[in-house]
Structure formats: structure tokens, C-alpha cells
Amino acid sequence: MPIVDIEIVLKSDEAIPSEMVSELADHLGEIFNSSKNGTWVKVRGLSEANYAENGGKEAGIYPVFVSVLKSRLPNSDEMQREVDFITGAVGQICN
């Protein structure tokens, strides 16, 4: 059962819509080929005041951090495929 933690750096007036969280869970479940309730997704907002980069951050950039916990490490080809699909899906859904 994959457990996915997603942290989104938010603008000061921004909130995470619950529909986005459900959409992320559904897409990630498809990527991992999970049965119903087989992929758990936790999404948290991170205030832009609590995010920094060395040398300063670029204006207008609000990163999304994704961590995946699995019971077994996939082979390198499978892992690369998952990374490609996860980054594409999360990037599209989180805009």
C-alpha cells in the first residue's frame, strides 16, 4: 500500500480544495495500480513564509513536494516510470 505525502507551498490567500485531494488520490491509485483504498494520500499546505531556498527563492514559484512510502522498492525501470507519471499527474492537478 503506497502512502503518499504531498506538501504544497501556498500563496498567502490560497487554500487546497478537497476536490484536488480526491483527484490526486484517484490518479495516484491508478499509477500504482492499487485496489480501492489501496493508496493513501495526505496533502498539506505550507505557508510561503515557511519555505525558503538558499540564495533566495524565485518570485511566483510555489513548489510541490511529493514523498512516496512503499513496502518494497521497485526495480529501476518501474521506479522511473512511476516518477514520470507521478510528476506529470501532480503537476497537472496542482497546476
N, C-alpha and C positions, 0 to 999 in steps of 0.2 A: 504494500500500500504506500504509494508516494505521498509525502507530506510536503506541501509547497508553501513557503513563506514569501510574501511579496510586500515590499515596502516602497511606497510611492512618495517622493518629495512633492509636497503640495504648495501651491501658491497660498498666500495669506487668507484668501476668501474662498478657497476651494474645499470641497468635500468629496468623498468617494461614494458614488452611487451604488446602492445594493445590487442593482441590475448588473453592474460591471463585475461584481464579485461572483455572482452566479454564472455569468458568461465565461469568466476566467476558469471557474471550476469545471464547467462543461467542456471547454476546449482542451484544457489540460488533461482531463479524464480521457478524451479521445486520443490525445498524443500518447498517453501511457497505456492505452488500450485497457483501461480499468473497467471493472464491473461497476454497477450502480453503487454509490457510496464508497468506492474504492480509492478515490483520490481526494485528499483533504487539502483545502486551500485556506490560508489565513492571509488577509490583506490588512495592512496598517498604513495610515498616513504618517508622514514625517514632516514636521514643520520645516519650511525652508530656513528658519532661524536655527534649526538644529542640524543643518547639513553644511559642510564646508569641503573645499578641496585645497590641497597645498598650492600655493601660488595664486589663490583666488578662484572663484567659480565664474563660469561664463554666464552672462545675463541671459535670462529667458530659457535656460536649460533646467529641466526638472527630471532628474533620473528616476529610474525604477530599478530596484534591486530584487533579484529572484534567487532564492535558495531552495534546493530540492534535496529531501532526505528520502533515501530508498533503502530497502533491506538488503539489496545486493547491487554491486557495481556493474553496470552494463559493459559490454565489450566496447572498444573504442569507436567502431563504426556506429553502433547503436547509440552511444553517448553523443556523438557528433550530430546524428540525425535528430535526437531529442533536443539538443541545444538549438539547432537551426529552427525547428518547429516551435519551441518554447519562445525564443526571442521574437520570432515573427508574430505569433499569436498575441503575446503580451504587449508587444509594441503596437500592434493594430488596435487591440481592445482598449488599451490605456491611452491611445492617441499621443 
